[in-house]
């Protein structure tokens, strides 16, 4: 659901996910040859046999890893209530140990389904209603529009129809700020509304942070404690962590990799969404995600340690979570090779994407994190579930692997999805090249800034983000986002009063233009920003900032 490079962070809708990168630069191959894939876990005696189409599945996954420069992959398949396949490919980190079924990856926006389940469990217990007003539980809650504030229901928090723009407010926590969860939520009153309430789909993360606070208020527990005691422990999901801060020494965990500057794989930091964990904080293994998929396909039922059937939620609640709330327009795929995957309908429920594939209803979601993306896909009518987790940022990899498995179980024509998504990736990079070439052609070469560099140095304040500092250091301008330690970079003059900020941490792949506008007296009135590449992750919502000098 993602659109863009990360699905989590962001997860926006896109059946052909592509990377954010500096234009005009091609990727390199993997820097090391990984060991052979780990052997599969034992298959339960009663588990159905794998379809014949998956006989060459190991070789196929290795080909996908090569196409998309993915160091590590984990895959788990559930069918008819049993785990029929779980395996790791590649390495946890370059030059390191192999990935296996117990290797934990950041599942990012696949966390949203856990948040939806938490709210619905509380609704079944009578501690809230999904149609309660948010202000009835959080009286201080406020959006930029008073009508939206008054009418926002708990169900609306989960459905991406608030009127916020795509990824609005993401810089309040992304790529890691020191705001608390409540501080992020309270700053919503300054985040601009881009559309009408309940008018259209626009993916956001910030309202899942609000949902997390509702869980805490209704349950009387911290969100982490609720997930741990009410969901993870009953399901015996021992290889799931609340966020990267909860990773323990010796944990079997994958390192994510970004294609820095579009030409070299670079480890991405293990950031923690400590302030919007309900949107995408969890780390989990393929083994645990197999358990999660079995729960979902069983309509909320599971068996405890004694083999007795228990329930986390009812089948009725399951049906509600999987019912469309927000329709999404169906567009054409980016390349003709992806036409067989084109859905007839797309929408969003409660923490789940809803669509179809080859005549079958799909319930699915993706997740994106620095250096890691994943996709969970359920075919409820076939009792089939597939989870693919990868340690690189190119979503085409998890799509290509997922669709190969779905085709095998649907007895569909064998399609080279690796080549199809590779073509989409190539087109995306070409689009980035074209955009960069247009910027270059429009550049007024030889122009100079209207002010000396010191004239641009100031503390700037945006109503919703806070302070951004531009300072002159060693003959250059430096930009620092005061609450985001990763967003520090150097301003290079582009033309006139526009500069290009290149972030010190190159894994970000989010360089941006910074344009200063002046008063008639030659003072800076404000600064605006926009990403230089159309492939930049939407969570870098620079375009929504209005930076005004602080007097």
VOLONU-279405 format. One record per residue (C-alpha): residue number from 1; x, y, z. Coordinates in steps of 0.5 Angstrom, whole numbers. Layout:
<nodes>
NUM | X | Y | Z
...
</nodes>
This chain:
<nodes>
1 | 0 | 0 | 0
2 | 5 | 4 | -2
3 | 7 | 8 | -7
4 | 13 | 10 | -6
5 | 19 | 7 | -3
6 | 17 | 5 | 4
7 | 10 | 2 | 5
8 | 10 | 5 | 12
9 | 13 | 7 | 14
10 | 9 | 8 | 10
11 | 4 | 4 | 6
12 | 0 | 7 | 1
13 | -3 | 3 | -5
14 | 2 | 1 | -10
15 | 2 | -6 | -14
16 | 9 | -4 | -16
17 | 13 | -1 | -11
18 | 19 | 2 | -13
19 | 25 | 5 | -9
20 | 27 | 13 | -8
21 | 34 | 14 | -10
22 | 38 | 20 | -13
23 | 36 | 20 | -21
24 | 41 | 18 | -26
25 | 45 | 13 | -22
26 | 44 | 5 | -22
27 | 44 | 0 | -17
28 | 50 | -5 | -15
29 | 50 | -12 | -14
30 | 50 | -15 | -8
31 | 57 | -14 | -4
32 | 58 | -21 | -2
33 | 55 | -28 | -4
34 | 51 | -31 | 1
35 | 51 | -38 | 4
36 | 46 | -43 | 1
37 | 39 | -42 | 4
38 | 37 | -45 | 11
39 | 33 | -52 | 11
40 | 26 | -51 | 12
41 | 23 | -52 | 18
42 | 19 | -59 | 19
43 | 13 | -59 | 16
44 | 7 | -62 | 20
45 | 4 | -69 | 18
46 | -3 | -66 | 16
47 | 0 | -60 | 12
48 | -2 | -60 | 5
49 | 3 | -61 | 0
50 | 6 | -55 | -4
51 | 4 | -54 | -11
52 | 8 | -57 | -16
53 | 9 | -50 | -19
54 | 13 | -48 | -13
55 | 18 | -54 | -14
56 | 23 | -49 | -17
57 | 21 | -43 | -11
58 | 28 | -43 | -8
59 | 32 | -41 | -15
60 | 26 | -36 | -16
61 | 27 | -33 | -10
62 | 35 | -32 | -11
63 | 33 | -29 | -18
64 | 29 | -24 | -14
65 | 34 | -23 | -9
66 | 39 | -21 | -15
67 | 34 | -17 | -19
68 | 33 | -12 | -13
69 | 39 | -13 | -9
70 | 36 | -16 | -3
71 | 41 | -19 | 2
72 | 36 | -23 | 6
73 | 29 | -25 | 5
74 | 24 | -29 | 10
75 | 18 | -33 | 7
76 | 12 | -36 | 11
77 | 6 | -40 | 7
78 | 0 | -42 | 11
79 | -6 | -47 | 8
80 | -12 | -50 | 11
81 | -10 | -48 | 18
82 | -3 | -50 | 18
83 | 4 | -47 | 16
84 | 6 | -51 | 10
85 | 13 | -47 | 8
86 | 17 | -43 | 12
87 | 24 | -41 | 10
88 | 30 | -36 | 10
89 | 34 | -34 | 4
90 | 41 | -30 | 4
91 | 44 | -27 | 10
92 | 42 | -23 | 16
93 | 47 | -18 | 15
94 | 52 | -18 | 9
95 | 58 | -22 | 11
96 | 54 | -25 | 17
97 | 49 | -31 | 19
98 | 44 | -34 | 14
99 | 36 | -32 | 15
100 | 32 | -37 | 18
101 | 25 | -37 | 20
102 | 26 | -34 | 27
103 | 30 | -28 | 24
104 | 26 | -22 | 26
105 | 25 | -16 | 21
106 | 21 | -10 | 22
107 | 14 | -11 | 19
108 | 13 | -3 | 20
109 | 5 | -2 | 17
110 | 3 | -9 | 18
111 | 3 | -7 | 25
112 | -3 | -3 | 24
113 | -8 | -10 | 24
114 | -5 | -11 | 31
115 | -8 | -4 | 33
116 | -14 | -5 | 29
117 | -15 | -12 | 33
118 | -13 | -8 | 40
119 | -19 | -3 | 39
120 | -24 | -8 | 37
121 | -22 | -13 | 43
122 | -24 | -7 | 47
123 | -30 | -6 | 43
124 | -32 | -13 | 44
125 | -31 | -12 | 52
126 | -36 | -6 | 52
127 | -30 | -1 | 54
128 | -31 | 3 | 47
129 | -35 | 3 | 41
130 | -32 | 4 | 34
131 | -37 | 9 | 33
132 | -35 | 13 | 39
133 | -32 | 20 | 38
134 | -25 | 20 | 39
135 | -26 | 27 | 43
136 | -30 | 22 | 48
137 | -24 | 18 | 50
138 | -19 | 24 | 49
139 | -22 | 30 | 50
140 | -16 | 34 | 48
141 | -16 | 31 | 41
142 | -16 | 37 | 36
143 | -15 | 37 | 28
144 | -14 | 43 | 24
145 | -22 | 43 | 22
146 | -27 | 44 | 28
147 | -32 | 40 | 24
148 | -27 | 34 | 23
149 | -25 | 34 | 31
150 | -32 | 34 | 33
151 | -34 | 28 | 28
152 | -28 | 24 | 28
153 | -30 | 17 | 30
154 | -25 | 11 | 33
155 | -27 | 7 | 26
156 | -24 | 13 | 22
157 | -17 | 13 | 25
158 | -16 | 6 | 22
159 | -19 | 8 | 15
160 | -15 | 14 | 12
161 | -21 | 18 | 10
162 | -19 | 24 | 15
163 | -18 | 29 | 10
164 | -11 | 29 | 12
165 | -6 | 29 | 5
166 | -2 | 23 | 4
167 | 3 | 22 | 9
168 | 1 | 29 | 13
169 | 5 | 30 | 19
170 | 10 | 24 | 18
171 | 16 | 28 | 20
172 | 13 | 29 | 27
173 | 16 | 22 | 28
174 | 20 | 20 | 22
175 | 25 | 18 | 21
176 | 26 | 18 | 29
177 | 24 | 25 | 33
178 | 24 | 26 | 40
179 | 17 | 28 | 41
180 | 12 | 23 | 45
181 | 6 | 20 | 42
182 | 2 | 25 | 46
183 | 6 | 31 | 43
184 | 5 | 28 | 36
185 | -2 | 27 | 37
186 | -3 | 34 | 40
187 | 1 | 37 | 34
188 | -5 | 35 | 29
189 | -9 | 41 | 31
190 | -3 | 45 | 26
191 | -3 | 40 | 21
192 | -6 | 42 | 15
193 | -13 | 39 | 12
194 | -12 | 37 | 5
195 | -19 | 35 | 3
196 | -26 | 34 | 5
197 | -27 | 29 | 11
198 | -29 | 22 | 9
199 | -28 | 24 | 2
200 | -23 | 20 | -1
201 | -17 | 16 | 1
202 | -10 | 19 | 3
203 | -6 | 14 | 7
204 | -3 | 17 | 14
205 | 1 | 14 | 20
206 | -1 | 19 | 25
207 | -8 | 17 | 26
208 | -6 | 10 | 28
209 | -1 | 14 | 34
210 | -8 | 17 | 36
211 | -11 | 10 | 36
212 | -6 | 7 | 40
213 | -7 | 13 | 45
214 | -15 | 11 | 45
215 | -13 | 3 | 47
216 | -9 | 6 | 53
217 | -14 | 10 | 55
218 | -20 | 5 | 55
219 | -15 | -1 | 57
220 | -12 | 3 | 63
221 | -5 | -1 | 60
222 | 1 | 2 | 56
223 | 0 | 0 | 49
224 | 6 | -5 | 49
225 | 3 | -8 | 55
226 | -4 | -9 | 52
227 | 0 | -12 | 46
228 | 4 | -17 | 50
229 | -1 | -19 | 55
230 | -7 | -19 | 51
231 | -5 | -21 | 44
232 | 3 | -24 | 43
233 | 3 | -28 | 50
234 | -4 | -32 | 48
235 | -1 | -33 | 41
236 | 6 | -35 | 44
237 | 9 | -30 | 39
238 | 16 | -30 | 42
239 | 19 | -28 | 37
240 | 16 | -21 | 36
241 | 18 | -14 | 39
242 | 15 | -8 | 40
243 | 20 | -4 | 37
244 | 27 | -4 | 36
245 | 28 | -1 | 43
246 | 25 | -8 | 45
247 | 30 | -12 | 41
248 | 34 | -16 | 46
249 | 42 | -18 | 46
250 | 43 | -24 | 42
251 | 36 | -23 | 38
252 | 36 | -26 | 31
253 | 35 | -20 | 27
254 | 36 | -18 | 20
255 | 39 | -11 | 18
256 | 36 | -7 | 13
257 | 40 | -4 | 7
258 | 38 | 2 | 3
259 | 41 | 4 | -4
260 | 45 | 10 | -2
261 | 46 | 15 | -7
262 | 43 | 10 | -12
263 | 49 | 6 | -12
264 | 51 | 2 | -6
265 | 48 | -2 | -1
266 | 49 | 2 | 6
267 | 46 | -1 | 13
268 | 40 | 3 | 15
269 | 39 | 5 | 23
270 | 35 | 1 | 27
271 | 30 | 7 | 28
272 | 25 | 6 | 34
273 | 18 | 9 | 32
274 | 17 | 10 | 40
275 | 12 | 15 | 39
276 | 7 | 12 | 33
277 | 8 | 5 | 35
278 | 1 | 3 | 33
279 | 3 | 5 | 26
280 | 9 | 1 | 25
281 | 13 | -1 | 31
282 | 13 | -8 | 31
283 | 19 | -13 | 29
284 | 17 | -20 | 28
285 | 20 | -27 | 25
286 | 17 | -31 | 19
287 | 15 | -36 | 25
288 | 11 | -31 | 29
289 | 7 | -28 | 23
290 | 5 | -35 | 21
291 | 2 | -36 | 27
292 | -2 | -29 | 26
293 | -4 | -31 | 19
294 | -7 | -37 | 22
295 | -11 | -33 | 27
296 | -14 | -29 | 22
297 | -16 | -34 | 17
298 | -19 | -38 | 23
299 | -23 | -32 | 24
300 | -20 | -30 | 31
301 | -20 | -37 | 34
302 | -13 | -40 | 36
303 | -11 | -46 | 40
304 | -8 | -45 | 47
305 | -2 | -49 | 50
306 | -7 | -54 | 52
307 | -10 | -55 | 45
308 | -16 | -52 | 47
309 | -20 | -47 | 42
310 | -20 | -40 | 45
311 | -21 | -33 | 41
312 | -18 | -26 | 41
313 | -24 | -24 | 37
314 | -31 | -26 | 34
315 | -32 | -28 | 27
316 | -37 | -22 | 26
317 | -31 | -17 | 29
318 | -27 | -20 | 23
319 | -32 | -19 | 18
320 | -32 | -12 | 20
321 | -25 | -11 | 20
322 | -25 | -14 | 13
323 | -30 | -10 | 10
324 | -29 | -4 | 6
325 | -29 | 3 | 9
326 | -26 | 7 | 4
327 | -26 | 6 | -3
328 | -20 | 7 | -7
329 | -20 | 9 | -15
330 | -16 | 3 | -19
331 | -11 | 6 | -24
332 | -7 | 2 | -29
333 | -1 | -1 | -27
334 | 6 | 3 | -29
335 | 8 | -3 | -34
336 | 4 | -7 | -39
337 | 7 | -13 | -36
338 | 3 | -12 | -29
339 | -4 | -12 | -32
340 | -5 | -19 | -30
341 | -5 | -17 | -23
342 | -9 | -11 | -24
343 | -15 | -11 | -19
344 | -22 | -10 | -20
345 | -23 | -6 | -14
346 | -19 | -4 | -8
347 | -21 | -1 | -2
348 | -19 | 0 | 6
349 | -22 | -3 | 12
350 | -19 | -3 | 19
351 | -12 | -4 | 18
352 | -12 | -8 | 12
353 | -12 | -7 | 4
354 | -18 | -10 | 1
355 | -18 | -12 | -7
356 | -18 | -18 | -11
357 | -13 | -22 | -15
358 | -15 | -27 | -21
359 | -22 | -27 | -18
360 | -21 | -28 | -11
361 | -21 | -23 | -5
362 | -15 | -21 | -2
363 | -14 | -18 | 5
364 | -7 | -15 | 5
365 | -2 | -10 | 7
366 | 5 | -8 | 6
367 | 10 | -5 | 11
368 | 16 | 0 | 10
369 | 22 | 1 | 14
370 | 29 | 4 | 13
371 | 32 | -2 | 9
372 | 26 | -7 | 10
373 | 20 | -8 | 7
374 | 14 | -13 | 8
375 | 8 | -16 | 5
376 | 2 | -20 | 8
377 | -3 | -23 | 4
378 | -9 | -27 | 5
379 | -14 | -31 | 1
380 | -19 | -32 | 6
381 | -24 | -37 | 1
382 | -18 | -41 | 0
383 | -15 | -41 | 7
384 | -8 | -39 | 4
385 | -4 | -34 | 7
386 | 3 | -31 | 5
387 | 8 | -27 | 9
388 | 14 | -24 | 5
389 | 20 | -20 | 9
390 | 26 | -17 | 6
391 | 32 | -13 | 8
392 | 32 | -8 | 3
393 | 27 | -2 | 0
394 | 25 | -5 | -6
395 | 18 | -7 | -6
396 | 18 | -10 | -12
397 | 21 | -16 | -9
398 | 16 | -18 | -4
399 | 11 | -17 | -9
400 | 14 | -22 | -14
401 | 15 | -27 | -9
402 | 8 | -26 | -6
403 | 5 | -27 | -13
404 | 9 | -33 | -15
405 | 6 | -37 | -9
406 | -1 | -34 | -10
407 | -1 | -37 | -18
408 | 2 | -44 | -15
409 | -4 | -45 | -11
410 | -9 | -42 | -16
411 | -7 | -46 | -21
412 | -6 | -40 | -25
413 | -1 | -39 | -31
414 | 6 | -39 | -29
415 | 8 | -32 | -30
416 | 15 | -29 | -29
417 | 13 | -23 | -24
418 | 21 | -22 | -22
419 | 22 | -19 | -30
420 | 15 | -16 | -29
421 | 17 | -12 | -23
422 | 24 | -11 | -25
423 | 21 | -7 | -31
424 | 17 | -3 | -26
425 | 23 | -1 | -23
426 | 27 | 1 | -29
427 | 21 | 5 | -31
428 | 21 | 8 | -24
429 | 28 | 10 | -25
430 | 27 | 13 | -32
431 | 22 | 17 | -29
432 | 27 | 20 | -24
433 | 32 | 21 | -29
434 | 27 | 25 | -33
435 | 25 | 29 | -27
436 | 32 | 30 | -25
437 | 34 | 32 | -33
438 | 28 | 37 | -32
439 | 31 | 40 | -26
440 | 38 | 41 | -29
441 | 35 | 44 | -36
442 | 31 | 49 | -32
443 | 37 | 51 | -27
444 | 39 | 58 | -28
445 | 47 | 57 | -28
446 | 51 | 62 | -26
447 | 46 | 66 | -22
448 | 48 | 68 | -15
449 | 43 | 68 | -8
450 | 41 | 75 | -7
451 | 44 | 75 | 0
452 | 50 | 73 | 3
453 | 50 | 66 | 6
454 | 49 | 69 | 13
455 | 43 | 73 | 11
456 | 39 | 66 | 10
457 | 42 | 63 | 17
458 | 36 | 63 | 22
459 | 32 | 59 | 26
460 | 26 | 58 | 22
461 | 19 | 55 | 25
462 | 13 | 51 | 22
463 | 7 | 51 | 26
464 | 6 | 43 | 26
465 | 13 | 41 | 26
466 | 17 | 46 | 30
467 | 24 | 49 | 29
468 | 29 | 48 | 23
469 | 36 | 51 | 24
470 | 40 | 54 | 18
471 | 47 | 56 | 21
472 | 53 | 58 | 17
473 | 59 | 54 | 19
474 | 66 | 54 | 15
475 | 63 | 58 | 10
476 | 57 | 53 | 8
477 | 50 | 53 | 10
478 | 48 | 47 | 15
479 | 40 | 45 | 16
480 | 38 | 42 | 22
481 | 31 | 39 | 24
482 | 31 | 41 | 31
483 | 27 | 34 | 33
484 | 30 | 29 | 28
485 | 37 | 28 | 29
486 | 38 | 24 | 22
487 | 36 | 30 | 18
488 | 42 | 34 | 18
489 | 45 | 37 | 12
490 | 49 | 42 | 8
491 | 45 | 47 | 3
492 | 49 | 47 | -4
493 | 47 | 53 | -8
494 | 42 | 51 | -14
495 | 40 | 58 | -17
496 | 37 | 64 | -15
497 | 35 | 63 | -8
498 | 34 | 56 | -8
499 | 39 | 51 | -5
500 | 39 | 44 | -5
501 | 40 | 40 | 2
502 | 44 | 34 | 2
503 | 43 | 30 | 8
504 | 49 | 27 | 12
505 | 46 | 20 | 12
506 | 46 | 18 | 5
507 | 41 | 12 | 7
508 | 35 | 17 | 7
509 | 35 | 18 | 0
510 | 31 | 24 | 1
511 | 35 | 30 | -1
512 | 31 | 36 | -2
513 | 30 | 43 | -5
514 | 30 | 49 | 0
515 | 27 | 56 | -3
516 | 27 | 62 | 1
517 | 23 | 68 | -1
518 | 25 | 75 | 1
519 | 21 | 81 | 3
520 | 22 | 88 | -1
521 | 27 | 90 | 4
522 | 31 | 84 | 3
523 | 30 | 80 | 9
524 | 28 | 72 | 9
525 | 20 | 72 | 9
526 | 19 | 64 | 9
527 | 23 | 58 | 6
528 | 19 | 52 | 3
529 | 22 | 45 | 1
530 | 20 | 40 | -4
531 | 24 | 33 | -5
532 | 28 | 33 | -11
533 | 26 | 26 | -14
534 | 18 | 24 | -15
535 | 21 | 17 | -12
536 | 22 | 20 | -5
537 | 18 | 16 | 0
538 | 12 | 20 | 2
539 | 13 | 20 | 9
540 | 18 | 26 | 8
541 | 13 | 31 | 7
542 | 17 | 37 | 6
543 | 12 | 40 | 2
544 | 7 | 41 | 8
545 | 12 | 46 | 12
546 | 12 | 53 | 12
547 | 18 | 55 | 15
548 | 18 | 62 | 18
549 | 24 | 66 | 21
550 | 23 | 66 | 29
551 | 24 | 73 | 31
</nodes>
